[in-house]
Amino acid sequence: MKRNASPLGVLAALAALACGLTTSCSTQPMPAPQIFNVRDFGATGDGTTKDTAAFQKALDACAVSGGGEVLVPAGHYLIGSVQMGRGTILRLQQDSVLTGSGDAADYPTMDVRWEGRWQPGRRALIYAANVDHTGIIGPGRIEGNPEMAAPQNPRGAVVLEPISCNDVRWEGFSVTQGRNWATHPTYCTDVEITNVNIQGSRDGIDIDSCKNVRVEGCDIDTGDDAISIKSGRGLNGARIGKPAEDILISHCILNCRGFACLGVGSENSGGIRNVRLEHCKLSAPRAYVVYIKTRIGRGGYDDNIVGDDLEVTAGSFLHVNLVSIGNANTVDDPVPGPLGIPEGRNFRFSNVRLSGGTLADVSQISPDKPLQGLVLENITGVCARGISLQHVNNAVLRGIQVTGFAGPLLATNDVTGSGLDGAVKYIPPPPKETRKPAPPPAPAPQ
């Protein structure tokens, strides 16, 4: 993937250009980045005094001076929401901890993207918008405040949220968050997230209508999706039409305690394409490690979703539901008619090692728009249940060598392709019964 230069890369490029115009620059070292120490701007780092103003002054001085590094020495810094400018790297030294304050006034209200739509919400703890070449480098830690994160409508504060930024770099630090998403890059291009540790009770990374994203070497342990990919919800997202595309997730350890290690959707109305998950260790003891999900009325598409060399240490492997899943705690503005039926194309998964659960449930697809292309190849290990396919064209199954499953290995309905020999008829499960509460017992005779 082609990427914009980082702030240091920009300085290097300018130096190289200067070398082409002079005869003496070969002996001149590249200038060191400007350093702005938050202590020099009044930060105390005592864990009780609010250092928000000092951090904002240091960040602003860095951006206005043309870029550089804002240095955070060891200490415990209590801050409210701060905003990063262009060309700014926030460098968290060893034993530096940033903790979000518990004062709602420290998080301004603004329009934020929340579950696929723009609506009022609290600004993130560390926020950036419409700037290039920003980043956060560890090894320090950033802690969100669970109480400030908790509200749903309007949305509470996430920890990190760059919006409409180019060249975003996060590397080698830790994030903790409770009761909301941890990080939420939105409308960004050229995002690199490497060796970041995220602990949280909800989503770890929500990649929202971003292009050219690389997530590598991260360790993410969350209560909801470890990584979720989104592109808008309903007519709001479809009108804007910004896809999430060209996303690589590699050499990560992803643990989800509640939903999926990788969730594709459910807000996909702007489209999601060219997603690759590779060389990862995945655990979702209560669910599926890969869940491609949306619902009729959201439209959009999921195209070219690929997984390779995946180790599933707990939970089921693959679930595709393009019919009936997705957060509905706020009113939908659905895409009407056939345009509102989501499309799925070119799903490919190979070299997967299982340790239990269901191998693949790819049965919740609209017959009006069957899934076009599904490859399951070289799947080995142990699973409790096999493969269920419905309304799939051009399926390819080969190298499926699993043991331990109950029932048939393969059940199909309205499926074409190869490797389908021996399939039994897939019968959809009955709808869940809605039971009325039992009447109270009759009073005992007197």
N, C-alpha and C positions, 0 to 999 in steps of 0.2 A: 504493500500500500504506500502511495506517495504521501509524504507528510510535510507540513510546514516546519520551519526550523524553530528550535527552542530559543529563549533569549540569549543563551550563550552561543548557540549556533548562529544567530544573527550577527553577533559581534565577530565571530570567526569569519563569516562570509564577507563582512565589511573589511576585515583585515586582509583577507585574500585579494579582494578587489583592489585595495590600496597597494598591495604588493605588485600587482600588474601595472600600476601607474608610476612606480618609483623604482629606483635601482638600489636602495639601501635598506629596504624593510626586512630582508632576510635575517638580520641580526636583532630586530626589535621584537620583544615578546608581545603576545596578545594582551591587551589591557585586562586587568582583573575586574570582575564585576563590582559595582558599587555595593557597599554593605550598609544596611540601615538596622541597627540594633534596637529592638523595642525598648530596652532598658534606657537607652539614650533619649527616648521620647517620653519617659516617665513611668513605664511599666514596672510594677513591684514584684510580681510573681510570688506573692505570699498566699495565694489561694482564697483570700477573703476580700481584698480590695479590688474593685472593678478596674480592669485594665483596658476596657474597650476603647476609650479615647486615645490612649497611648498607641495601641495597635493600629487604629485608623490613621493617626498622624504618620506613623512609620510607613504604612502601606501607601498613603497618598504621596509622601515625599519620594518614595521609590518610583512610583509611576510618573510623577511630574518631572522627575530628574532624568527620565529616559529609560528607566528599568534597572534591575539589579536584584539583590537579595535582601529580604527582610529577615533578620536573624533573631531567633527565639532561643536564648540560652536556657539551661536547666532551671526549672522552677515550675510553680503551679499557678497558671494565669486564669483568672475568672473574667470572661468576656461575654458581651452580648454580640449581636450580629455585626459583622464587619464586611466591607466590600473591597475586593482586590481590583487593581487597575492593570493596565497593559504592561507587558514586559516584566512582571513581578513574580519572583519565586519566594514563597514562604518556606524558610528552612528551619525545621524543628530539630534542635540538637538533642542529644541523648538526655533523658530524664526531663524533658520539657513536656508539660501537659497543659492543653487548653481545655477548659471546662465551660460549657454554656451556662449562663446565669439563669436563675429562676424567676426573673422579672419580665413579665410580658411586654413592658414598655421598651425593652431592649431589642425587640424583634419587630421592625416596622411592617405594617400591612401593605401588600402590593399584589399585583396580578401574578399568580404562579400557575404552573401546569400541574394539575392534580387529577390523577386517574383519567388522563386523556383530554382534559379540557382546561382552558384558562379561566381562572376564577380567583377571588381574593384569598389570601393566605399570609401566613407569617414568613418573613424573609429568612433564608437559611442562616445558620451560624456563620459560615464563610461563603460569601456570595460574590459572583462576578457576572457581568453582562456586557456583551458587545465589545470585548477586548481580545487581543491576540497575545499569545506567548505568556501564559500564566502557569504556575505550578505550585505544588506543595511537595517538599522532600523531607524525609524523616532523618532520624529514627524516632521522633517524638510521638505523642498520642493526642488525639482530639476526641473529647467526650461531649456528646449531645446531652441536653437536659430533657429527661423523659416527660416532665410535666409540660414543657413548652412544645414538645413534639406531639402530644397526645390528641389535640383537637382534630376532628375530621372535616367538618364543614362550618367555618373556614378551616383550611388546612393548617396544621401545626408546622413548626420549624424542622426541616431536615438539617443534616450537618453540613454537607457540601453541595452546592448547587451552582455550577456555571451555566449560563444561558446565552446562547448565540455567540459562543467564543470559538476562536480558532487556535489550535495548538495548546491543548490542555495536558499537563504532565503531573501525574501523582506517582510518587515513588517512595517505598520503604518506610511507611508510617502506619500507625494503627488508628482505627476509628471504633468507637463504641456508641451505640444508639439504642434507645428504648422507645417503643410505642409509635414509631413512624419509620419511613424509609431512612436509610443512612445517607446515601449519596445519590444525586439525581442530575447527571449531565443532560442538558436539554438543548436541542437545536445546535449542537456543537459539531465541529469538524476537526479531525485529527486529534483524537483523545488517546493518551497512553496511560494505563493504570498498571503499574508493575510492583510486585512484592508488597502489596498493601494487605493488612490484616483487618478484617471487619467483623465485629461481634454485634448482633442486634436481635431484637424481637420481631422485626418485620423485614422488608426487603433490604438487601445489602447494597447492590448497585442497580439503579433503574436507568437504562440507556434509552432515552426518549427522543426519537426523531433525530438521531445523530448519524454522522457519516465518517467512515474510517476510524474505527475504534479498535484498540488492542488492549485486552486484559490478560496479563501474563504473570504467573508465579504468585497469584494471590491466594490467601487462605480466608475463606468467608464462612461464617457459622451464624445462621439466622433462623428466626421463627417462621418466616414466610419465604418467598423466592430469594435464593442467594443472589442470582442475577436475573433481572427481568428486562425484556426488550419491548418497547412500546412505540406507538406512532400516532396517538390520538384516538378519540372515541366518538363514534357516531358521525352525524353530519358536521359537527365542529371539526373533527379531525380530518374527515374526507374533503371538506372544502379547502382546508389549508394544504393537504396533500403532501406533507413532508415525511418521506419514508425513513425508517431506521435501516441502514444498509452498510455493507462491508464491515462486518464485525467479526473479530477473531478472539476467541477465548482459549487460552493454551496454558498447559502445565499448572493448573489451579487445583486446589483442594476445596470442594464446595460441599457444605453440609447444610441441609435444610431440615428443620425440626417440624415443619408444618405443611409445606406445599411442594415446591420443586427446587432443584438445584439450578436449572435453567428454565425460566418461564418465557415463552415466546407469545406475547399478548398479555392479557386479553384485549388491551386497547391497541388494535392494529389497523385502524381505519385509514391511515395514510400509507399503509403497506410496510412490510418487513421483508428484506431480501439479503441474500448473501451473508448468512450467519454460519460460522464454523466453530465447533467445539471439539478440541483435540487434546490428547495426552493429559486427561484430567482424572482425578479420583473423586467419586460422587457418592453421597450418602443422603437418602431421604427415607428414613425408617417408616414414616407414616404415609408416604405418597409415592409419586413418580419422580425420577431424577430429571427427566426431560418432559416438559408439558407444553404442547403447542395448543393454544386455547383462545377461543373467542366465541361469539354468538351471532346468530342471524340478526340483522339490523345494524351491524357495525361495518359491513362491507369490507373493503381492503383485501389484502392478500398476504400469504406467507410463501415465499419463493426461495428455493435453494437453501434449505436448512440442512446442514451437514454435521455429522458427528463421527469421529474416528479415534481409535485407541482410547477407549473409556473403560475405567474400572468402577463397577458399581458395587460398593461395599455394603450397602443396606438399601432396602426398598425395591420398588418396581422400576422398570426402565423407561418405557415410552408410552405416553398417552397423547392422542390427538383428538380434540373436541372442537370442531368448527361450527357447532350448532347452538350450544346452550350454556356456556360457562362464561363467567366474567362478573366483576363487581357491579352490583346494581343497587348500591345503597344511596345513590342519587338518581334522579330521573334521567333516563336515556333520551337522546334526540336521534331516533334511528334513521338510517338510510332506508327509504321505502323500496318495496318491490324487489325484483331480482338483483338489482345493484347492491342491495343490502346483504346478500348471501356471500359470506367470505369465500375466497378461493385459496386452495392449497396446491402447490406445485413443487415437485423435485425435492422430496425428503430422502436423505441417504444417511444410513448409519452402518458402520462397519467396525470390525475388530473390537467387539464389546464383550466384557467378561462380567457375568452375573453372579449374584450370591443369594438370590431369593426373589420373592414377589412375582409380579406379572411381567412377562417379556414385552409384549406390546398390545395395547388396546387402541386400535385405529378404526373405530366403528362409528363414531358420532360425526358423520359427514353427511351433508345434504345430498340426496339423490339428484337434485337439479344441478349441482356443481360438484361432481366427484373429484376426489383427490387425484391429481395427474402426476403420477410417478412416485413410487416408494421403493427404496432398496433397503433390505435388511440382509447383511452379509457378514459371515464369520462371527456369529454370536455363539459364545460358549459359556459353560458354567451350570449353575443350578437355578431353576425358577419354579415357583409354585403353580403358575398357570402359563399357558402358551401365548399364541398370537390370535387376535380377533381382528378381522378386516371386513369393512363394509363400504361400498360405494368408492372403490379404488380402481383406477385404470393404470395399466402398465406397472404392476407390482413385480418386483424381482426378489425372490427369497433363495439364498444359497449359503451353504456352509453353516446351517443352523444345527448345532450340536449341544443340546442341553439335556439335563436330567432332572428328575425329582418332581415333575409337573403332574398335576391331577387333571383328568379330562383330556380332551384332544390337544395335540400340539398346535393345530391350525384349524380355525373356523372362519369361513368366508361367506359373504353374500354380496352379489353384484360386484365381483372382482375379476379383473383380467390381468394376465401377465404370465410369468414363469416361476417354477418352483412351488406350484400350488397343488401338486399331486397329493392325494390322500386327505384333502381338506374335508371337514364335515360342514354341514350347513350351520351358519351363524344365526342364532335366534336372539334378537335383542331382549334384554331383561325387561320384565314388566315395569311400568312406572311405579315409583314409590307410592305406597298407599298412605293417604292422609287420614289418619284415624281421629274420630271424635273422642273427646274425653268420656270415660265411662261415667254413667250416672251415679250419683251418690247412693249409698245403700239405703234401703227403706228403713224407717225408724222401727225399732223393736216394739212389739205390742206391749201395751200397758197392762 
